[in-house]
Amino acid sequence: MRVKILYLGLVRKKVGKNEEEYEIKDGSSLLDLLSKLAKTYSENLKGILDAEKESRLDPTFIVTVNGAIADPQRGVNLKDGDTVALMTLIAGGYCPL
């Protein structure tokens, strides 16, 4: 099956592309997809997706499936035609009290 992956913010900068379609096995989970991406982009996404330590994600890493926030650790199964967006939280700046 095919899924569309959108790369946003810092993830886009690290991967060097806005989006791509990925072929994965029927019945694959979100964690399966992230593991495959970790192997493909291991150097670029090191620290966000830790390829050496399966299931370890940066706590600022956000994944959505078809626009809804998804937790890869909870066994989210993907379907043909799903859109997965990968991004990190943006923080910083000054906020006076």
N, CA, C and O of each residue as an XYZ file, in Angstrom:
388
protein
N       0.838     -1.180      0.000
C       0.000      0.000      0.000
C       0.880      1.240      0.000
O       2.055      1.189      0.364
N       0.289      2.353     -0.415
C       1.039      3.597     -0.497
C       0.494      4.606      0.503
O      -0.717      4.756      0.662
N       1.420      5.301      1.179
C       1.054      6.393      2.072
C       1.841      7.628      1.656
O       2.958      7.533      1.147
N       1.241      8.773      1.879
C       1.899     10.045      1.580
C       2.494     10.568      2.883
O       1.833     10.558      3.922
N       3.724     11.017      2.825
C       4.398     11.558      4.004
C       4.705     13.030      3.750
O       5.323     13.387      2.746
N       4.265     13.871      4.673
C       4.560     15.298      4.627
C       5.629     15.591      5.670
O       5.507     15.183      6.825
N       6.663     16.290      5.266
C       7.735     16.683      6.178
C       7.577     18.172      6.462
O       7.579     18.980      5.533
N       7.441     18.542      7.727
C       7.189     19.928      8.099
C       8.269     20.441      9.051
O       8.841     19.683      9.834
N       8.533     21.746      8.965
C       9.468     22.402      9.879
C      10.871     21.818      9.838
O      11.449     21.631      8.767
N      11.412     21.532     11.019
C      12.770     21.013     11.153
C      12.941     19.673     10.432
O      13.999     19.403      9.865
N      11.913     18.845     10.454
C      11.998     17.546      9.774
C      12.191     17.768      8.278
O      12.993     17.077      7.649
N      11.460     18.730      7.698
C      11.619     19.053      6.270
C      13.054     19.471      5.975
O      13.649     19.038      4.988
N      13.597     20.312      6.836
C      14.974     20.787      6.627
C      15.965     19.621      6.687
O      16.891     19.551      5.879
N      15.774     18.712      7.638
C      16.704     17.594      7.799
C      16.604     16.576      6.666
O      17.615     16.010      6.249
N      15.387     16.341      6.166
C      15.186     15.351      5.105
C      15.489     15.949      3.729
O      15.934     15.243      2.824
N      15.245     17.253      3.577
C      15.535     17.922      2.315
C      14.438     17.803      1.281
O      14.680     18.001      0.091
N      13.226     17.480      1.725
C      12.091     17.426      0.803
C      10.814     17.750      1.555
O      10.737     17.614      2.776
N       9.816     18.180      0.802
C       8.526     18.554      1.385
C       7.635     17.351      1.650
O       6.946     17.281      2.668
N       7.660     16.411      0.722
C       6.785     15.250      0.833
C       7.277     14.133     -0.078
O       8.123     14.342     -0.948
N       6.732     12.958      0.141
C       7.002     11.829     -0.735
C       5.947     10.760     -0.488
O       5.268     10.761      0.539
N       5.825      9.856     -1.442
C       4.962      8.695     -1.249
C       5.849      7.515     -0.915
O       6.942      7.371     -1.461
N       5.378      6.682     -0.025
C       6.154      5.538      0.447
C       5.330      4.273      0.281
O       4.134      4.258      0.572
N       5.958      3.238     -0.175
C       5.324      1.928     -0.327
C       5.644      1.108      0.922
O       6.809      0.912      1.268
N       4.594      0.632      1.593
C       4.770     -0.204      2.775
C       3.856     -1.424      2.657
O       2.915     -1.429      1.864
N       4.138     -2.441      3.441
C       3.346     -3.674      3.412
C       1.944     -3.427      3.948
O       1.751     -2.605      4.845
N       0.961     -4.143      3.395
C      -0.396     -4.097      3.934
C      -0.365     -4.464      5.409
O       0.359     -5.373      5.815
N      -1.153     -3.754      6.209
C      -1.217     -4.036      7.645
C      -0.102     -3.400      8.454
O       0.011     -3.656      9.653
N       0.730     -2.568      7.816
C       1.834     -1.916      8.535
C       1.295     -0.890      9.535
O       0.260     -0.259      9.322
N       2.036     -0.754     10.623
C       1.676      0.242     11.638
C       2.473      1.523     11.403
O       3.402      1.563     10.597
N       2.083      2.552     12.123
C       2.816      3.814     12.072
C       4.250      3.608     12.540
O       5.174      4.195     11.977
N       4.444      2.787     13.554
C       5.789      2.502     14.049
C       6.622      1.776     12.991
O       7.824      2.015     12.879
N       5.989      0.891     12.213
C       6.694      0.229     11.103
C       7.192      1.259     10.101
O       8.331      1.189      9.639
N       6.333      2.215      9.769
C       6.715      3.265      8.820
C       7.861      4.094      9.378
O       8.823      4.375      8.663
N       7.775      4.490     10.643
C       8.837      5.298     11.243
C      10.158      4.534     11.296
O      11.222      5.129     11.126
N      10.099      3.238     11.528
C      11.318      2.417     11.518
C      11.949      2.402     10.134
O      13.169      2.472      9.992
N      11.094      2.310      9.112
C      11.592      2.321      7.735
C      12.220      3.677      7.399
O      13.267      3.738      6.755
N      11.582      4.750      7.834
C      12.136      6.089      7.601
C      13.442      6.285      8.367
O      14.361      6.938      7.872
N      13.526      5.724      9.570
C      14.752      5.830     10.362
C      15.915      5.173      9.639
O      17.042      5.665      9.703
N      15.656      4.068      8.952
C      16.720      3.402      8.188
C      17.096      4.215      6.958
O      18.273      4.319      6.613
N      16.093      4.790      6.295
C      16.342      5.571      5.076
C      17.079      6.875      5.385
O      18.012      7.250      4.675
N      16.659      7.559      6.441
C      17.198      8.888      6.763
C      17.942      8.896      8.093
O      17.904      9.895      8.811
N      18.607      7.818      8.429
C      19.205      7.667      9.760
C      20.114      8.830     10.161
O      20.009      9.324     11.283
N      20.974      9.264      9.299
C      21.891     10.356      9.659
C      21.159     11.687      9.765
O      21.440     12.478     10.665
N      20.227     11.940      8.859
C      19.522     13.221      8.853
C      18.537     13.360     10.006
O      18.332     14.459     10.522
N      17.934     12.259     10.409
C      16.917     12.318     11.466
C      17.413     11.819     12.809
O      16.628     11.619     13.736
N      18.721     11.619     12.910
C      19.289     11.162     14.187
C      18.916     12.164     15.281
O      19.069     13.371     15.095
N      18.439     11.680     16.387
C      17.996     12.543     17.461
C      16.494     12.765     17.459
O      15.901     12.984     18.515
N      15.869     12.711     16.283
C      14.413     12.792     16.210
C      13.856     11.375     16.169
O      13.033     10.990     17.000
N      14.318     10.612     15.190
C      14.020      9.178     15.118
C      15.331      8.482     15.415
O      16.268      8.584     14.623
N      15.425      7.791     16.506
C      16.684      7.153     16.862
C      16.733      5.757     16.257
O      16.156      4.816     16.801
N      17.417      5.630     15.138
C      17.457      4.373     14.397
C      18.090      3.240     15.185
O      17.759      2.076     14.959
N      18.994      3.554     16.105
C      19.662      2.494     16.858
C      18.794      1.964     17.998
O      19.003      0.841     18.458
N      17.846      2.734     18.447
C      17.018      2.348     19.594
C      15.564      2.375     19.163
O      14.903      3.412     19.227
N      15.076      1.231     18.727
C      13.714      1.131     18.220
C      12.706      1.688     19.227
O      12.828      1.468     20.432
N      11.720      2.406     18.719
C      10.616      2.978     19.500
C      11.029      4.179     20.340
O      10.246      4.626     21.178
N      12.223      4.715     20.147
C      12.637      5.899     20.899
C      12.446      7.118     20.016
O      13.076      7.231     18.964
N      11.588      8.024     20.433
C      11.313      9.240     19.682
C      11.625     10.453     20.544
O      11.452     10.424     21.762
N      12.084     11.514     19.904
C      12.272     12.785     20.583
C      10.906     13.220     21.133
O       9.907     13.131     20.420
N      10.846     13.682     22.369
C       9.547     14.056     22.944
C       8.888     15.259     22.261
O       7.695     15.492     22.454
N       9.637     16.021     21.472
C       9.039     17.145     20.744
C       8.561     16.746     19.358
O       8.076     17.589     18.603
N       8.692     15.478     19.016
C       8.308     14.967     17.707
C       6.802     14.727     17.664
O       6.250     14.079     18.553
N       6.139     15.246     16.636
C       4.695     15.095     16.483
C       4.408     14.382     15.167
O       5.001     14.690     14.133
N       3.488     13.425     15.227
C       3.057     12.690     14.049
C       1.545     12.824     13.943
O       0.832     12.664     14.933
N       1.057     13.118     12.739
C      -0.376     13.080     12.508
C      -0.673     12.089     11.397
O       0.132     11.895     10.485
N      -1.833     11.471     11.484
C      -2.326     10.587     10.420
C      -3.667     11.159      9.989
O      -4.616     11.216     10.771
N      -3.728     11.579      8.742
C      -4.939     12.199      8.187
C      -5.414     13.374      9.051
O      -6.615     13.563      9.245
N      -4.459     14.161      9.568
C      -4.760     15.372     10.310
C      -4.985     15.198     11.797
O      -5.148     16.190     12.508
N      -4.999     13.974     12.291
C      -5.203     13.733     13.725
C      -3.887     13.299     14.367
O      -3.173     12.460     13.819
N      -3.568     13.873     15.530
C      -2.334     13.493     16.225
C      -2.379     12.008     16.554
O      -3.386     11.495     17.043
N      -1.273     11.327     16.279
C      -1.193      9.881     16.492
C       0.027      9.559     17.341
O       1.080     10.180     17.191
N      -0.118      8.592     18.226
C       0.986      8.130     19.062
C       1.517      6.835     18.455
O       0.847      5.805     18.523
N       2.708      6.870     17.863
C       3.264      5.670     17.222
C       3.390      4.484     18.175
O       3.358      3.333     17.740
N       3.531      4.756     19.460
C       3.708      3.693     20.446
C       2.415      2.919     20.706
O       2.457      1.851     21.319
N       1.282      3.426     20.261
C      -0.010      2.813     20.560
C      -0.551      1.930     19.438
O      -1.746      1.632     19.415
N       0.289      1.514     18.527
C      -0.120      0.553     17.510
C      -1.104      1.078     16.485
O      -2.058      0.377     16.146
N      -0.908      2.280     15.982
C      -1.770      2.853     14.956
C      -1.503      2.140     13.641
O      -0.376      2.155     13.144
N      -2.536      1.512     13.069
C      -2.391      0.835     11.775
C      -2.709      1.806     10.653
O      -3.642      2.602     10.750
N      -1.926      1.734      9.589
C      -2.106      2.603      8.443
C      -2.935      1.909      7.374
O      -2.998      0.682      7.307
N      -3.577      2.739      6.530
C      -4.361      2.230      5.410
C      -3.839      2.849      4.128
O      -3.215      3.910      4.145
N      -4.098      2.180      3.024
C      -3.714      2.694      1.719
C      -4.295      4.101      1.536
O      -5.484      4.323      1.765
N      -3.451      5.040      1.124
C      -3.883      6.407      0.872
C      -3.809      7.338      2.061
O      -4.121      8.520      1.923
N      -3.404      6.850      3.231
C      -3.266      7.712      4.404
C      -2.196      8.772      4.154
O      -1.265      8.567      3.376
N      -2.351      9.910      4.833
C      -1.351     10.974      4.810
C      -0.776     11.104      6.214
O      -1.507     11.325      7.180
N       0.540     10.964      6.315
C       1.244     11.049      7.585
C       2.109     12.309      7.548
O       2.906     12.492      6.627
N       1.951     13.169      8.542
C       2.771     14.379      8.636
C       3.731     14.231      9.813
O       3.341     13.794     10.896
N       4.984     14.598      9.589
C       6.028     14.518     10.607
C       6.546     15.922     10.881
O       6.904     16.654      9.957
N       6.584     16.292     12.163
C       7.031     17.640     12.528
C       7.566     17.645     13.954
O       7.379     16.683     14.698
N       8.227     18.724     14.327
C       8.654     18.922     15.710
C       8.018     20.200     16.240
O       7.657     21.100     15.481
N       7.891     20.256     17.570
C       7.382     21.478     18.205
C       8.364     22.605     17.988
O       9.572     22.388     17.896
N       7.842     23.793     17.907
C       8.681     24.975     17.802
C       8.561     25.716     19.115
O       7.458     25.957     19.606
N       9.695     26.075     19.680
C       9.683     26.776     20.964
C      10.740     27.875     20.938
O      11.637     27.882     20.096
N      10.612     28.771     21.853
C      11.618     29.814     21.973
C      10.977     31.182     22.081
O       9.752     31.308     22.100
N      11.796     32.187     22.151
C      11.282     33.536     22.256
C      11.196     33.995     23.704
O      11.541     33.269     24.636
N      10.734     35.204     23.853
C      10.658     35.838     25.170
C       9.195     36.120     25.480
O       8.466     36.651     24.643
N       8.778     35.767     26.666
C       7.409     36.008     27.088
C       7.453     36.726     28.449
O       7.711     36.091     29.472
N       7.206     38.035     28.464
C       7.239     38.741     29.754
C       6.037     38.355     30.610
O       4.971     38.026     30.090
N       6.216     38.397     31.895
C       5.118     38.050     32.811
C       4.103     39.128     32.898
O       3.118     38.992     33.624
